[in-house]
Amino acid sequence: MLSKLHLDEQVSNAKSYLLSSTNKKSDNAYDKLGNLIETLLSSRPDNAVDIIETQLNQRKKRRNKITNSQLEQQTAMHTMHIQMFDKGFDDEGEQTEQEEDFEIPLPNCMQLAYFFEQGGIGLAREETYRIFLACKQLAVKHRLQNVRFWGKMMGIQANYIIAEVEFRDGIEEETLQQLENEKEDDEENEQDDNEGPQEYDDLPKSQWKAPPHIPQEKYPLGTNKKAYFVCNQPGEDWVKLPHVTPEQICVSRKIKKLLTGKLDAPIASYPLFPGVESNYLRALIARITASTTISPAGYFTFDDDEDFEDEEEVRENFMVNTDFHGVPLKQLKNDNMSHWVHHIQNILQQGRCTWHNVSEKPKNDFDEEDFEDEFDDDVILPESGPQLLTSVSHDQLVDGYLKAWSTRYSSKRIKNHAFVIARSNLWPGAYSFAKGKLFDNIYIGWGDKYSSKCYTVEAPRVCFHEFVKGIEIIEVDDPSIELENTFKELEAAANKATVEIDQADENEDED
């Protein structure tokens, strides 16, 4: 006979074997047998063997069952992936000729993804390669001058893959001209619809004045220096995001919304956001890009031949420094971030990169007195922000106590082959790396800015009074019955006295 200790050891080994026996879905044999035995002991059927076989077959069929909709989705996804890998060959196996020589302006995405992966950041290699192929298709389709994988924005129902592009001369101008013509037509239709009966002079007029209109920065300047395309997953059609306006940037700073993954989804918020989710996404991209796009100091430099008279004027043009040989890792790792610079313009509180003077008189024909009355009471001070290539060490503290950036090595053991990773504490999900002459920026997050305080909705504005308070509109309480009777007696006595006086005057006239 087996000893009790030896028997317990065999039971333990058998249980370990059943627990370790799993499939691709991490289901172990121990749990399956336990559930089956529990079912038999609770019901105690006569044909237990037949029931065991039936239940095993039914569970296997339910697990392997695929609906028609799922099969169609998988087929469409495989078709998209096959099209991304297509190199442009015809049926006979010969490469199709292109109309003109076109060099695809793509960086080495896999090399950059490798560096981010070494720092524990980024996406899976398969997804990164599919994004690389999708960006290649985008560049060929629109004849782009430059394409860069900006990052990935998370959503509730779907995510956004974002590509930052630059158009060749003339291509974007035609698109903008079409959009401007459509906008003018819409404004003319709104003016026609708003025409109605004229107001009378005696009606009260509103004293509210609309805030001055801040014009949009046109491509390729300021907040619209680059254009952006998005898609939900690699292989789908890229959709160009509209250019951002100052009003959209200002309102996006006051609200917090999670993206849904649908570009036409409405934005329900207060203050009311002027647009749909595509506009809100574009505003988030502009804010994140302006705050988190950094590079090693010295990589970019200003053109010395450029005429630059006013020192306070915003410099927008810079170029790659050919004499740059990299920054030592110890200096890049320094906590004060003095060897990193911003090479994207800062966005002012006005919602633009360059300040627009709304008090400046327009050049159109108008009545100067009316214009002076409109802006005499409002004194608007000019805004100014940090210039291009300003050191990151000048960034403000987050909530007054947290540093804007954190740095670390990609590897503490092999520092000879390591590089420096910089993480933004203001926009969680924004990262940058640098090694020698190579650097890049990426954002993978929910588009939520960090704040240690709970979000509170902005308070409503103070309502204007409908009428000016005065004697004419003040309501008086109704008199009591006794007061009305007294008033009637006094009125009757006054009328009687008036009649007597009139009769006396008539008698005098007759005499």
C-alpha positions in Angstrom: 0.0 0.0 0.0 1.0 3.5 -0.7 1.9 5.7 2.2 -0.3 8.7 2.9 2.6 11.1 2.2 3.3 9.4 -1.1 -0.4 9.5 -2.1 -0.6 13.2 -1.3 2.4 13.8 -3.4 0.9 12.0 -6.4 -2.4 14.0 -6.0 -0.4 17.2 -5.9 1.5 16.3 -9.0 -1.7 15.3 -10.8 -3.4 18.6 -9.9 -0.3 20.6 -11.0 -0.4 18.7 -14.3 -4.1 19.5 -14.9 -3.6 23.1 -14.0 -0.6 23.5 -16.3 -2.4 21.8 -19.2 -3.9 24.9 -21.1 -4.9 25.9 -24.6 -4.4 29.2 -26.5 -7.3 30.8 -24.6 -5.7 30.0 -21.2 -8.3 27.4 -20.2 -6.9 24.7 -18.0 -8.1 21.0 -17.8 -8.6 21.2 -14.0 -11.3 23.8 -14.2 -13.1 22.1 -17.1 -13.2 18.7 -15.3 -14.3 20.4 -12.1 -17.2 22.1 -13.8 -18.2 18.9 -15.5 -18.1 16.8 -12.3 -20.1 19.5 -10.5 -22.8 19.4 -13.1 -23.1 15.6 -13.0 -23.2 15.4 -9.2 -25.9 18.1 -9.0 -28.2 16.5 -11.5 -27.2 12.8 -11.2 -28.5 11.6 -14.7 -28.8 8.0 -15.8 -26.9 8.5 -19.1 -23.9 10.4 -17.6 -21.5 9.3 -20.4 -23.8 10.6 -23.2 -24.2 13.9 -21.4 -20.5 14.3 -21.0 -19.9 13.9 -24.7 -22.8 16.2 -25.6 -21.7 19.0 -23.4 -18.1 18.8 -24.6 -19.3 19.0 -28.3 -21.7 21.9 -27.6 -19.0 24.0 -25.8 -16.6 23.4 -28.6 -19.1 24.5 -31.2 -20.0 27.6 -29.3 -16.4 28.6 -28.9 -15.6 28.1 -32.6 -18.7 29.7 -33.9 -18.1 32.8 -36.0 -21.0 35.0 -37.1 -21.3 36.3 -40.6 -20.7 39.9 -39.5 -17.4 38.9 -37.8 -16.4 37.0 -40.9 -17.1 40.0 -43.2 -15.1 42.3 -40.9 -12.1 39.9 -40.9 -12.3 39.6 -44.7 -12.4 43.3 -45.2 -9.4 43.7 -42.8 -7.4 41.2 -44.7 -8.2 42.9 -48.0 -7.0 46.2 -46.6 -3.8 44.7 -45.3 -3.1 43.0 -48.7 -3.6 46.4 -50.5 -1.0 48.0 -48.1 1.6 45.4 -49.1 0.9 45.9 -52.8 4.0 47.3 -54.6 2.2 48.3 -57.8 2.6 45.3 -60.1 0.1 44.4 -62.8 -1.3 40.9 -63.7 1.8 39.9 -65.7 4.1 40.6 -62.8 5.6 43.8 -64.2 5.9 47.0 -62.2 3.4 49.7 -63.2 5.0 52.9 -64.5 4.3 56.2 -62.6 3.5 59.4 -64.4 6.5 61.2 -62.9 9.5 60.4 -60.6 8.3 60.7 -57.1 10.4 60.1 -54.0 8.4 59.0 -51.1 9.1 61.4 -48.2 9.0 58.9 -45.3 11.4 58.7 -42.3 12.7 55.3 -41.1 9.6 54.5 -39.0 10.9 51.1 -37.9 14.2 52.5 -36.7 12.4 55.2 -34.7 10.0 52.6 -33.4 12.9 50.5 -32.2 14.3 53.4 -30.1 10.9 54.0 -28.5 10.5 50.3 -27.9 13.9 50.2 -26.1 12.6 53.0 -23.9 9.4 51.1 -23.1 7.2 53.3 -25.3 5.3 52.9 -28.5 3.1 50.3 -30.3 3.6 46.7 -31.3 5.9 46.0 -34.2 3.2 44.6 -36.4 1.0 47.6 -35.9 3.9 50.0 -36.4 4.8 48.4 -39.7 1.2 48.6 -40.9 1.1 52.3 -39.9 4.3 52.7 -41.9 2.7 51.2 -45.0 -0.4 53.3 -44.5 1.7 56.5 -44.3 3.4 55.4 -47.5 0.1 55.1 -49.3 -1.0 58.5 -48.0 2.3 60.1 -49.3 1.9 58.5 -52.8 -1.8 59.4 -53.1 -1.5 63.1 -52.2 2.0 63.7 -53.5 3.1 65.0 -50.1 6.3 66.8 -49.4 6.8 65.3 -45.9 5.0 62.7 -43.8 5.5 61.9 -40.1 3.7 59.5 -37.8 2.5 61.9 -35.1 1.0 59.4 -32.7 -2.2 57.6 -31.6 -5.1 59.2 -29.8 -7.3 56.8 -27.8 -11.1 56.8 -28.0 -14.1 55.1 -26.4 -15.3 53.3 -29.5 -12.3 53.6 -31.8 -8.8 55.1 -31.8 -7.2 57.6 -34.1 -4.0 57.0 -36.0 -2.6 60.5 -36.8 -0.1 61.5 -39.5 1.5 65.0 -39.8 2.1 66.1 -43.4 3.3 69.0 -45.5 1.8 69.6 -48.9 3.7 70.5 -52.0 3.3 74.0 -53.3 0.0 74.7 -54.9 -1.8 71.5 -53.8 -3.1 72.8 -50.4 -3.8 76.3 -51.9 -6.5 74.9 -54.2 -8.2 73.0 -51.4 -8.2 76.1 -49.2 -9.6 78.2 -52.0 -12.5 75.8 -52.4 -13.2 75.8 -48.7 -13.2 79.7 -48.6 -15.7 79.8 -51.5 -18.0 77.4 -49.7 -17.7 79.4 -46.5 -18.6 82.7 -48.3 -21.7 81.0 -49.9 -22.8 79.8 -46.4 -22.4 83.3 -44.9 -24.4 84.9 -47.7 -27.2 82.3 -47.2 -27.3 83.1 -43.5 -27.5 86.8 -44.1 -30.5 86.2 -46.4 -32.2 84.1 -43.8 -31.6 86.6 -41.1 -33.3 89.4 -43.0 -36.7 90.1 -41.4 -38.9 92.9 -40.2 -37.1 96.0 -38.9 -37.2 96.8 -35.2 -39.1 99.9 -34.0 -37.1 102.7 -32.3 -39.2 102.5 -29.1 -38.3 98.9 -28.4 -35.4 98.2 -26.0 -32.1 97.4 -27.7 -29.5 94.9 -26.4 -26.4 96.4 -24.9 -24.3 93.2 -25.4 -21.3 93.5 -27.7 -19.9 90.5 -29.4 -16.2 89.8 -28.7 -13.9 90.9 -31.6 -13.3 88.3 -34.2 -9.9 86.7 -34.2 -8.9 85.6 -37.7 -7.6 82.1 -38.4 -4.0 81.5 -39.2 -3.7 80.3 -42.8 -1.7 77.3 -43.9 1.3 77.0 -43.5 1.6 79.5 -40.6 1.2 79.3 -36.8 -1.2 76.7 -35.5 -1.9 75.6 -39.1 1.8 75.2 -40.1 1.2 71.5 -40.7 -1.8 69.5 -41.9 -3.1 66.3 -40.3 -4.7 63.1 -41.6 -6.4 60.5 -39.4 -7.8 57.0 -39.6 -9.2 54.5 -37.1 -6.8 51.7 -38.1 -4.1 51.2 -40.7 -5.5 50.4 -44.1 -8.6 52.5 -43.9 -9.0 55.7 -45.9 -7.2 58.7 -44.5 -9.4 61.7 -43.6 -7.9 65.2 -43.6 -8.7 67.2 -40.5 -9.9 70.8 -40.9 -7.6 73.6 -40.0 -8.0 74.9 -36.4 -9.4 78.3 -35.5 -8.5 80.5 -32.4 -12.0 80.1 -31.0 -11.8 76.3 -31.1 -8.4 76.4 -29.2 -9.7 78.8 -26.6 -12.9 76.7 -25.9 -11.0 73.4 -25.9 -8.9 74.7 -23.0 -12.1 75.2 -20.9 -13.6 71.7 -21.4 -12.6 68.1 -21.0 -14.1 65.4 -23.3 -13.1 61.8 -24.2 -13.0 61.1 -27.9 -15.4 58.6 -29.3 -13.6 57.7 -32.5 -16.2 59.2 -34.8 -15.2 62.4 -36.5 -18.7 63.7 -37.0 -19.7 63.1 -33.3 -21.2 66.2 -31.6 -19.4 67.9 -28.7 -21.8 68.5 -25.9 -20.1 70.9 -23.5 -20.2 74.3 -21.8 -19.0 76.6 -23.1 -20.4 75.4 -26.4 -17.6 74.1 -28.7 -17.8 75.5 -32.2 -17.6 72.3 -34.2 -17.7 68.5 -34.0 -15.2 65.9 -32.8 -12.9 66.4 -35.9 -12.4 70.1 -34.9 -11.9 69.2 -31.2 -9.3 66.6 -32.2 -7.5 69.1 -34.3 -7.4 71.6 -31.5 -6.0 69.0 -29.1 -3.3 68.1 -31.7 -2.3 71.8 -32.0 -2.0 72.3 -28.2 -0.1 69.0 -27.7 2.3 69.7 -30.6 3.1 73.3 -29.4 3.8 72.1 -25.8 5.6 68.8 -26.3 7.6 68.9 -29.6 11.2 69.3 -28.5 14.7 68.7 -29.9 18.3 68.7 -28.7 19.8 72.2 -28.5 21.8 73.1 -31.5 20.1 70.7 -34.0 18.1 73.7 -35.5 19.4 77.2 -36.0 18.2 80.5 -37.5 19.3 81.7 -40.8 21.8 84.5 -40.3 21.1 85.9 -43.8 17.5 86.6 -42.9 16.5 90.2 -42.3 15.3 90.5 -38.7 14.9 94.1 -37.5 12.5 93.9 -34.6 13.8 91.6 -31.8 10.2 91.2 -30.4 8.9 89.9 -33.7 8.2 86.2 -33.9 10.7 84.3 -35.9 9.1 81.4 -37.8 11.8 80.1 -40.1 14.8 78.0 -39.0 16.9 75.3 -40.6 19.0 72.2 -39.7 22.4 73.0 -38.4 24.9 71.2 -40.5 27.6 71.6 -37.9 25.6 69.8 -35.2 27.3 66.7 -33.9 25.0 65.8 -31.0 24.7 66.6 -27.3 26.3 64.3 -24.6 23.9 62.1 -22.9 24.7 63.5 -19.4 23.7 66.9 -20.6 20.5 65.6 -22.1 19.7 63.6 -18.9 20.1 66.8 -16.8 16.9 67.4 -14.8 16.7 71.1 -15.7 16.3 70.3 -19.4 18.6 73.1 -20.4 19.9 71.2 -23.5 16.4 70.7 -25.0 14.6 73.4 -27.0 11.1 73.9 -28.5 11.1 74.1 -32.3 7.3 74.6 -32.5 5.8 78.0 -31.8 3.9 78.6 -28.6 0.2 79.2 -28.7 -0.9 82.5 -27.0 -4.0 82.9 -24.9 -5.6 84.5 -28.0 -5.5 81.1 -29.7 -2.9 82.1 -32.2 0.9 81.8 -32.4 1.2 85.4 -33.6 -0.8 88.1 -31.7 -3.5 89.9 -33.7 -4.4 93.4 -32.8 -8.2 93.6 -32.9 -8.1 97.4 -32.2 -6.4 98.0 -35.5 -8.7 99.9 -37.9 -9.6 97.8 -41.0 -8.9 99.1 -44.5 -12.5 98.9 -45.7 -14.8 101.9 -46.1 -16.6 102.6 -42.8 -17.7 105.3 -40.5 -14.7 106.2 -38.3 -16.8 107.5 -35.4 -18.7 104.2 -35.1 -15.5 102.3 -35.1 -14.0 104.5 -32.4 -17.1 104.2 -30.2 -16.8 100.4 -30.5 -13.3 100.0 -29.2 -12.7 103.1 -27.1 -13.8 101.4 -23.9 -11.8 98.1 -24.4 -8.1 98.4 -23.9 -6.5 95.2 -25.2 -2.9 94.6 -24.2 -0.6 92.7 -26.7 0.4 89.1 -25.8 3.8 87.7 -26.1 5.2 84.2 -25.6 8.6 82.4 -25.7 10.4 82.5 -29.1 11.3 79.6 -31.2 14.3 77.4 -30.0 13.7 78.5 -26.4 15.1 76.2 -23.8 12.7 73.7 -22.2 14.1 74.7 -18.8 11.9 77.9 -19.0 8.7 75.8 -19.1 6.3 76.6 -16.2 5.8 74.1 -13.4 2.7 71.9 -13.7 0.2 73.1 -11.0 3.0 75.1 -9.4 5.0 72.2 -8.0 5.6 69.5 -10.6 8.4 69.8 -13.2 7.1 69.9 -16.8 9.5 67.2 -18.0 11.2 64.1 -16.6 14.2 62.4 -18.2 15.8 59.0 -17.9 18.2 56.6 -19.6 16.8 53.8 -21.8 19.2 51.4 -20.1 21.1 51.8 -16.8 23.3 48.7 -17.4 24.7 49.5 -20.8 25.0 53.2 -20.9 27.4 53.1 -23.9 24.5 52.1 -26.1 21.7 53.9 -24.2 19.9 57.1 -25.1 17.8 59.6 -23.2 14.0 59.5 -23.0 12.1 62.7 -22.0 8.5 62.4 -20.7 6.0 65.3 -20.6 4.3 65.6 -17.2 1.9 68.2 -18.6 0.5 66.0 -21.4 0.9 62.3 -20.2 1.6 60.2 -23.2 4.0 62.6 -24.9 7.6 61.3 -25.2 10.8 62.3 -27.0 14.2 60.6 -27.4 17.6 61.7 -28.5 20.8 60.0 -29.4 23.5 61.8 -31.3 21.9 63.4 -34.3 18.8 61.3 -34.1 15.6 62.4 -32.2 11.9 62.1 -32.5 8.6 62.9 -30.8 5.5 60.8 -30.3 2.2 61.0 -28.4 0.1 58.0 -27.4 -2.7 58.9 -24.9 -6.2 60.0 -24.3 -5.7 63.7 -25.1 -6.2 64.7 -21.5 -4.0 67.3 -19.9 -2.7 66.7 -16.4 -4.2 68.6 -13.5 -4.2 67.8 -9.8 -7.5 69.6 -9.3 -10.9 68.2 -10.1 -12.4 69.6 -13.3 -15.3 72.0 -12.8 -17.5 73.5 -15.5 -17.1 77.2 -16.1 -19.7 79.4 -14.4 -22.4 80.9 -16.6 -22.0 84.5 -17.6 -23.9 87.3 -15.8 -27.2 88.0 -17.6 -28.0 91.4 -18.8 -31.1 93.2 -17.5 -33.9 93.2 -20.0 -35.2 96.7 -19.1 -33.7 99.6 -17.2 -35.3 100.0 -13.7 -37.5 103.1 -13.4 -40.8 104.5 -12.3 -42.4 103.5 -15.6 -42.0 99.8 -15.1 -42.2 99.4 -11.3 -45.3 97.5 -10.3 -47.5 98.9 -7.4 -49.6 96.8 -5.0 -53.4 97.0 -5.4 -55.2 99.3 -2.9 -57.5 97.9 -0.2 -61.3 98.2 -0.3 -61.3 100.9 2.4 -58.7 102.9 0.5 -60.8 102.6 -2.7 -64.0 103.8 -0.9 -62.1 106.8 0.6 -60.7 107.6 -2.9 -64.1 107.4 -4.5 -65.6 109.7 -1.8 -62.8 112.3 -2.3 -63.3 112.1 -6.1 -67.1 112.6 -5.8 -66.6 115.6 -3.5 -64.1 117.1 -5.8 -66.4 116.6 -8.8 -69.3 118.2 -6.8 -67.1 121.2 -5.8 -66.2 121.6 -9.5 -69.8 121.6 -10.6 -70.7 124.2 -8.0 -67.9 126.5 -9.1 -69.0 126.2 -12.7 -72.6 127.1 -11.8 -71.4 130.1 -9.8 -69.3 131.3 -12.8 -72.3 130.9 -15.1 -74.6 133.0 -12.8 -72.0 135.7 -12.6 -71.8 135.8 -16.4 -75.6 136.2 -16.7 -75.7 139.0 -14.2 
